[in-house]
Amino acid sequence: MIALNALSAQVDQLALLKAQIANLKADEAKIKEDLAKSGLDVIEGNMYRASISESEGKVVIDWKSIAQKLAPSRQLIAAYTTQGDGYFTVRVSARKSS
């Protein structure tokens, strides 16, 4: 098992990484927006090329509401219900000072 001090350092490192990723994602979104607003299909950089295309919005069907409207039996629901593998969730937040 990893020592508590090492785990504490990893918690801090994870929080810093998540903050950097959030900043990078915000920068990415802004740049993508600027490129999309240009109206161009292709933009050549010095080392990379960006191609811009517009897609239709995603179609989402609310199957749960449809099923509820049809009032299926518990047995029918159980017959078509599966459960995925378990997983861990790790959340980080700032420590409260004492």
Chimera marker file (.cmm) of the C-alpha trace (Angstrom):
<marker_set name="trace">
<marker id="1" x="0.000" y="0.000" z="0.000" r="1" g="1" b="0" radius="0.5"/>
<marker id="2" x="1.183" y="3.521" z="-0.798" r="1" g="1" b="0" radius="0.5"/>
<marker id="3" x="2.187" y="5.685" z="2.186" r="1" g="1" b="0" radius="0.5"/>
<marker id="4" x="-0.301" y="8.324" z="3.307" r="1" g="1" b="0" radius="0.5"/>
<marker id="5" x="2.147" y="11.160" z="2.542" r="1" g="1" b="0" radius="0.5"/>
<marker id="6" x="2.499" y="9.922" z="-1.018" r="1" g="1" b="0" radius="0.5"/>
<marker id="7" x="-1.291" y="9.694" z="-1.360" r="1" g="1" b="0" radius="0.5"/>
<marker id="8" x="-1.671" y="13.237" z="0.012" r="1" g="1" b="0" radius="0.5"/>
<marker id="9" x="0.776" y="14.464" z="-2.616" r="1" g="1" b="0" radius="0.5"/>
<marker id="10" x="-1.187" y="12.619" z="-5.311" r="1" g="1" b="0" radius="0.5"/>
<marker id="11" x="-4.424" y="14.288" z="-4.170" r="1" g="1" b="0" radius="0.5"/>
<marker id="12" x="-2.808" y="17.701" z="-4.589" r="1" g="1" b="0" radius="0.5"/>
<marker id="13" x="-1.308" y="16.689" z="-7.934" r="1" g="1" b="0" radius="0.5"/>
<marker id="14" x="-4.699" y="15.421" z="-9.159" r="1" g="1" b="0" radius="0.5"/>
<marker id="15" x="-6.403" y="18.681" z="-8.162" r="1" g="1" b="0" radius="0.5"/>
<marker id="16" x="-3.761" y="20.723" z="-9.996" r="1" g="1" b="0" radius="0.5"/>
<marker id="17" x="-4.070" y="18.534" z="-13.097" r="1" g="1" b="0" radius="0.5"/>
<marker id="18" x="-7.859" y="18.888" z="-13.099" r="1" g="1" b="0" radius="0.5"/>
<marker id="19" x="-7.506" y="22.678" z="-12.855" r="1" g="1" b="0" radius="0.5"/>
<marker id="20" x="-5.024" y="22.718" z="-15.753" r="1" g="1" b="0" radius="0.5"/>
<marker id="21" x="-7.311" y="20.474" z="-17.832" r="1" g="1" b="0" radius="0.5"/>
<marker id="22" x="-10.275" y="22.788" z="-17.143" r="1" g="1" b="0" radius="0.5"/>
<marker id="23" x="-8.226" y="25.775" z="-18.328" r="1" g="1" b="0" radius="0.5"/>
<marker id="24" x="-7.069" y="23.906" z="-21.417" r="1" g="1" b="0" radius="0.5"/>
<marker id="25" x="-10.635" y="22.844" z="-22.252" r="1" g="1" b="0" radius="0.5"/>
<marker id="26" x="-11.807" y="26.459" z="-21.948" r="1" g="1" b="0" radius="0.5"/>
<marker id="27" x="-8.969" y="27.579" z="-24.247" r="1" g="1" b="0" radius="0.5"/>
<marker id="28" x="-9.848" y="24.789" z="-26.694" r="1" g="1" b="0" radius="0.5"/>
<marker id="29" x="-13.525" y="25.784" z="-26.762" r="1" g="1" b="0" radius="0.5"/>
<marker id="30" x="-12.666" y="29.450" z="-27.418" r="1" g="1" b="0" radius="0.5"/>
<marker id="31" x="-10.290" y="28.597" z="-30.262" r="1" g="1" b="0" radius="0.5"/>
<marker id="32" x="-12.810" y="26.208" z="-31.838" r="1" g="1" b="0" radius="0.5"/>
<marker id="33" x="-15.484" y="28.895" z="-31.617" r="1" g="1" b="0" radius="0.5"/>
<marker id="34" x="-13.188" y="31.444" z="-33.297" r="1" g="1" b="0" radius="0.5"/>
<marker id="35" x="-12.316" y="28.993" z="-36.075" r="1" g="1" b="0" radius="0.5"/>
<marker id="36" x="-15.965" y="28.041" z="-36.641" r="1" g="1" b="0" radius="0.5"/>
<marker id="37" x="-17.009" y="31.710" z="-36.786" r="1" g="1" b="0" radius="0.5"/>
<marker id="38" x="-14.435" y="32.333" z="-39.527" r="1" g="1" b="0" radius="0.5"/>
<marker id="39" x="-16.773" y="30.787" z="-42.100" r="1" g="1" b="0" radius="0.5"/>
<marker id="40" x="-13.868" y="28.915" z="-43.682" r="1" g="1" b="0" radius="0.5"/>
<marker id="41" x="-13.880" y="25.180" z="-44.379" r="1" g="1" b="0" radius="0.5"/>
<marker id="42" x="-10.123" y="24.717" z="-43.989" r="1" g="1" b="0" radius="0.5"/>
<marker id="43" x="-7.494" y="26.786" z="-42.217" r="1" g="1" b="0" radius="0.5"/>
<marker id="44" x="-3.814" y="26.005" z="-42.672" r="1" g="1" b="0" radius="0.5"/>
<marker id="45" x="-1.465" y="26.563" z="-39.766" r="1" g="1" b="0" radius="0.5"/>
<marker id="46" x="2.317" y="26.382" z="-39.907" r="1" g="1" b="0" radius="0.5"/>
<marker id="47" x="2.347" y="22.781" z="-38.674" r="1" g="1" b="0" radius="0.5"/>
<marker id="48" x="-1.282" y="21.677" z="-38.627" r="1" g="1" b="0" radius="0.5"/>
<marker id="49" x="-4.477" y="22.067" z="-40.590" r="1" g="1" b="0" radius="0.5"/>
<marker id="50" x="-7.990" y="22.548" z="-39.237" r="1" g="1" b="0" radius="0.5"/>
<marker id="51" x="-11.054" y="21.503" z="-41.179" r="1" g="1" b="0" radius="0.5"/>
<marker id="52" x="-14.359" y="22.928" z="-40.013" r="1" g="1" b="0" radius="0.5"/>
<marker id="53" x="-17.700" y="21.300" z="-40.695" r="1" g="1" b="0" radius="0.5"/>
<marker id="54" x="-21.166" y="21.835" z="-39.329" r="1" g="1" b="0" radius="0.5"/>
<marker id="55" x="-23.257" y="18.916" z="-38.130" r="1" g="1" b="0" radius="0.5"/>
<marker id="56" x="-26.915" y="18.622" z="-37.299" r="1" g="1" b="0" radius="0.5"/>
<marker id="57" x="-27.830" y="18.408" z="-33.651" r="1" g="1" b="0" radius="0.5"/>
<marker id="58" x="-27.943" y="15.009" z="-31.998" r="1" g="1" b="0" radius="0.5"/>
<marker id="59" x="-31.337" y="13.288" z="-31.996" r="1" g="1" b="0" radius="0.5"/>
<marker id="60" x="-32.253" y="11.915" z="-28.586" r="1" g="1" b="0" radius="0.5"/>
<marker id="61" x="-35.244" y="9.685" z="-27.978" r="1" g="1" b="0" radius="0.5"/>
<marker id="62" x="-36.553" y="9.586" z="-24.418" r="1" g="1" b="0" radius="0.5"/>
<marker id="63" x="-37.134" y="5.833" z="-24.262" r="1" g="1" b="0" radius="0.5"/>
<marker id="64" x="-37.755" y="5.946" z="-20.521" r="1" g="1" b="0" radius="0.5"/>
<marker id="65" x="-40.749" y="8.251" z="-20.963" r="1" g="1" b="0" radius="0.5"/>
<marker id="66" x="-42.073" y="6.142" z="-23.834" r="1" g="1" b="0" radius="0.5"/>
<marker id="67" x="-41.776" y="2.994" z="-21.721" r="1" g="1" b="0" radius="0.5"/>
<marker id="68" x="-43.508" y="4.665" z="-18.762" r="1" g="1" b="0" radius="0.5"/>
<marker id="69" x="-46.354" y="5.745" z="-21.043" r="1" g="1" b="0" radius="0.5"/>
<marker id="70" x="-46.816" y="2.125" z="-22.157" r="1" g="1" b="0" radius="0.5"/>
<marker id="71" x="-46.779" y="0.932" z="-18.504" r="1" g="1" b="0" radius="0.5"/>
<marker id="72" x="-44.708" y="-2.251" z="-18.897" r="1" g="1" b="0" radius="0.5"/>
<marker id="73" x="-44.819" y="-4.939" z="-16.199" r="1" g="1" b="0" radius="0.5"/>
<marker id="74" x="-41.982" y="-5.325" z="-13.687" r="1" g="1" b="0" radius="0.5"/>
<marker id="75" x="-41.185" y="-8.695" z="-15.252" r="1" g="1" b="0" radius="0.5"/>
<marker id="76" x="-40.787" y="-7.143" z="-18.701" r="1" g="1" b="0" radius="0.5"/>
<marker id="77" x="-38.557" y="-4.417" z="-17.305" r="1" g="1" b="0" radius="0.5"/>
<marker id="78" x="-36.457" y="-6.987" z="-15.393" r="1" g="1" b="0" radius="0.5"/>
<marker id="79" x="-36.082" y="-9.119" z="-18.527" r="1" g="1" b="0" radius="0.5"/>
<marker id="80" x="-34.492" y="-6.218" z="-20.420" r="1" g="1" b="0" radius="0.5"/>
<marker id="81" x="-32.457" y="-4.699" z="-17.593" r="1" g="1" b="0" radius="0.5"/>
<marker id="82" x="-28.705" y="-5.119" z="-17.290" r="1" g="1" b="0" radius="0.5"/>
<marker id="83" x="-26.170" y="-3.599" z="-14.940" r="1" g="1" b="0" radius="0.5"/>
<marker id="84" x="-22.674" y="-2.550" z="-15.940" r="1" g="1" b="0" radius="0.5"/>
<marker id="85" x="-19.488" y="-3.190" z="-14.019" r="1" g="1" b="0" radius="0.5"/>
<marker id="86" x="-18.839" y="-1.176" z="-10.869" r="1" g="1" b="0" radius="0.5"/>
<marker id="87" x="-16.330" y="1.649" z="-10.947" r="1" g="1" b="0" radius="0.5"/>
<marker id="88" x="-14.629" y="4.167" z="-8.681" r="1" g="1" b="0" radius="0.5"/>
<marker id="89" x="-15.293" y="7.885" z="-8.638" r="1" g="1" b="0" radius="0.5"/>
<marker id="90" x="-12.661" y="10.277" z="-7.303" r="1" g="1" b="0" radius="0.5"/>
<marker id="91" x="-13.657" y="13.871" z="-6.586" r="1" g="1" b="0" radius="0.5"/>
<marker id="92" x="-11.291" y="16.523" z="-5.332" r="1" g="1" b="0" radius="0.5"/>
<marker id="93" x="-12.080" y="19.786" z="-3.592" r="1" g="1" b="0" radius="0.5"/>
<marker id="94" x="-10.206" y="22.434" z="-1.689" r="1" g="1" b="0" radius="0.5"/>
<marker id="95" x="-9.485" y="21.602" z="1.955" r="1" g="1" b="0" radius="0.5"/>
<marker id="96" x="-11.294" y="23.578" z="4.599" r="1" g="1" b="0" radius="0.5"/>
<marker id="97" x="-8.860" y="25.503" z="6.748" r="1" g="1" b="0" radius="0.5"/>
<marker id="98" x="-9.042" y="24.933" z="10.499" r="1" g="1" b="0" radius="0.5"/>
<link id1="1" id2="2" r="1" g="1" b="0" radius="0.2"/>
<link id1="2" id2="3" r="1" g="1" b="0" radius="0.2"/>
<link id1="3" id2="4" r="1" g="1" b="0" radius="0.2"/>
<link id1="4" id2="5" r="1" g="1" b="0" radius="0.2"/>
<link id1="5" id2="6" r="1" g="1" b="0" radius="0.2"/>
<link id1="6" id2="7" r="1" g="1" b="0" radius="0.2"/>
<link id1="7" id2="8" r="1" g="1" b="0" radius="0.2"/>
<link id1="8" id2="9" r="1" g="1" b="0" radius="0.2"/>
<link id1="9" id2="10" r="1" g="1" b="0" radius="0.2"/>
<link id1="10" id2="11" r="1" g="1" b="0" radius="0.2"/>
<link id1="11" id2="12" r="1" g="1" b="0" radius="0.2"/>
<link id1="12" id2="13" r="1" g="1" b="0" radius="0.2"/>
<link id1="13" id2="14" r="1" g="1" b="0" radius="0.2"/>
<link id1="14" id2="15" r="1" g="1" b="0" radius="0.2"/>
<link id1="15" id2="16" r="1" g="1" b="0" radius="0.2"/>
<link id1="16" id2="17" r="1" g="1" b="0" radius="0.2"/>
<link id1="17" id2="18" r="1" g="1" b="0" radius="0.2"/>
<link id1="18" id2="19" r="1" g="1" b="0" radius="0.2"/>
<link id1="19" id2="20" r="1" g="1" b="0" radius="0.2"/>
<link id1="20" id2="21" r="1" g="1" b="0" radius="0.2"/>
<link id1="21" id2="22" r="1" g="1" b="0" radius="0.2"/>
<link id1="22" id2="23" r="1" g="1" b="0" radius="0.2"/>
<link id1="23" id2="24" r="1" g="1" b="0" radius="0.2"/>
<link id1="24" id2="25" r="1" g="1" b="0" radius="0.2"/>
<link id1="25" id2="26" r="1" g="1" b="0" radius="0.2"/>
<link id1="26" id2="27" r="1" g="1" b="0" radius="0.2"/>
<link id1="27" id2="28" r="1" g="1" b="0" radius="0.2"/>
<link id1="28" id2="29" r="1" g="1" b="0" radius="0.2"/>
<link id1="29" id2="30" r="1" g="1" b="0" radius="0.2"/>
<link id1="30" id2="31" r="1" g="1" b="0" radius="0.2"/>
<link id1="31" id2="32" r="1" g="1" b="0" radius="0.2"/>
<link id1="32" id2="33" r="1" g="1" b="0" radius="0.2"/>
<link id1="33" id2="34" r="1" g="1" b="0" radius="0.2"/>
<link id1="34" id2="35" r="1" g="1" b="0" radius="0.2"/>
<link id1="35" id2="36" r="1" g="1" b="0" radius="0.2"/>
<link id1="36" id2="37" r="1" g="1" b="0" radius="0.2"/>
<link id1="37" id2="38" r="1" g="1" b="0" radius="0.2"/>
<link id1="38" id2="39" r="1" g="1" b="0" radius="0.2"/>
<link id1="39" id2="40" r="1" g="1" b="0" radius="0.2"/>
<link id1="40" id2="41" r="1" g="1" b="0" radius="0.2"/>
<link id1="41" id2="42" r="1" g="1" b="0" radius="0.2"/>
<link id1="42" id2="43" r="1" g="1" b="0" radius="0.2"/>
<link id1="43" id2="44" r="1" g="1" b="0" radius="0.2"/>
<link id1="44" id2="45" r="1" g="1" b="0" radius="0.2"/>
<link id1="45" id2="46" r="1" g="1" b="0" radius="0.2"/>
<link id1="46" id2="47" r="1" g="1" b="0" radius="0.2"/>
<link id1="47" id2="48" r="1" g="1" b="0" radius="0.2"/>
<link id1="48" id2="49" r="1" g="1" b="0" radius="0.2"/>
<link id1="49" id2="50" r="1" g="1" b="0" radius="0.2"/>
<link id1="50" id2="51" r="1" g="1" b="0" radius="0.2"/>
<link id1="51" id2="52" r="1" g="1" b="0" radius="0.2"/>
<link id1="52" id2="53" r="1" g="1" b="0" radius="0.2"/>
<link id1="53" id2="54" r="1" g="1" b="0" radius="0.2"/>
<link id1="54" id2="55" r="1" g="1" b="0" radius="0.2"/>
<link id1="55" id2="56" r="1" g="1" b="0" radius="0.2"/>
<link id1="56" id2="57" r="1" g="1" b="0" radius="0.2"/>
<link id1="57" id2="58" r="1" g="1" b="0" radius="0.2"/>
<link id1="58" id2="59" r="1" g="1" b="0" radius="0.2"/>
<link id1="59" id2="60" r="1" g="1" b="0" radius="0.2"/>
<link id1="60" id2="61" r="1" g="1" b="0" radius="0.2"/>
<link id1="61" id2="62" r="1" g="1" b="0" radius="0.2"/>
<link id1="62" id2="63" r="1" g="1" b="0" radius="0.2"/>
<link id1="63" id2="64" r="1" g="1" b="0" radius="0.2"/>
<link id1="64" id2="65" r="1" g="1" b="0" radius="0.2"/>
<link id1="65" id2="66" r="1" g="1" b="0" radius="0.2"/>
<link id1="66" id2="67" r="1" g="1" b="0" radius="0.2"/>
<link id1="67" id2="68" r="1" g="1" b="0" radius="0.2"/>
<link id1="68" id2="69" r="1" g="1" b="0" radius="0.2"/>
<link id1="69" id2="70" r="1" g="1" b="0" radius="0.2"/>
<link id1="70" id2="71" r="1" g="1" b="0" radius="0.2"/>
<link id1="71" id2="72" r="1" g="1" b="0" radius="0.2"/>
<link id1="72" id2="73" r="1" g="1" b="0" radius="0.2"/>
<link id1="73" id2="74" r="1" g="1" b="0" radius="0.2"/>
<link id1="74" id2="75" r="1" g="1" b="0" radius="0.2"/>
<link id1="75" id2="76" r="1" g="1" b="0" radius="0.2"/>
<link id1="76" id2="77" r="1" g="1" b="0" radius="0.2"/>
<link id1="77" id2="78" r="1" g="1" b="0" radius="0.2"/>
<link id1="78" id2="79" r="1" g="1" b="0" radius="0.2"/>
<link id1="79" id2="80" r="1" g="1" b="0" radius="0.2"/>
<link id1="80" id2="81" r="1" g="1" b="0" radius="0.2"/>
<link id1="81" id2="82" r="1" g="1" b="0" radius="0.2"/>
<link id1="82" id2="83" r="1" g="1" b="0" radius="0.2"/>
<link id1="83" id2="84" r="1" g="1" b="0" radius="0.2"/>
<link id1="84" id2="85" r="1" g="1" b="0" radius="0.2"/>
<link id1="85" id2="86" r="1" g="1" b="0" radius="0.2"/>
<link id1="86" id2="87" r="1" g="1" b="0" radius="0.2"/>
<link id1="87" id2="88" r="1" g="1" b="0" radius="0.2"/>
<link id1="88" id2="89" r="1" g="1" b="0" radius="0.2"/>
<link id1="89" id2="90" r="1" g="1" b="0" radius="0.2"/>
<link id1="90" id2="91" r="1" g="1" b="0" radius="0.2"/>
<link id1="91" id2="92" r="1" g="1" b="0" radius="0.2"/>
<link id1="92" id2="93" r="1" g="1" b="0" radius="0.2"/>
<link id1="93" id2="94" r="1" g="1" b="0" radius="0.2"/>
<link id1="94" id2="95" r="1" g="1" b="0" radius="0.2"/>
<link id1="95" id2="96" r="1" g="1" b="0" radius="0.2"/>
<link id1="96" id2="97" r="1" g="1" b="0" radius="0.2"/>
<link id1="97" id2="98" r="1" g="1" b="0" radius="0.2"/>
</marker_set>
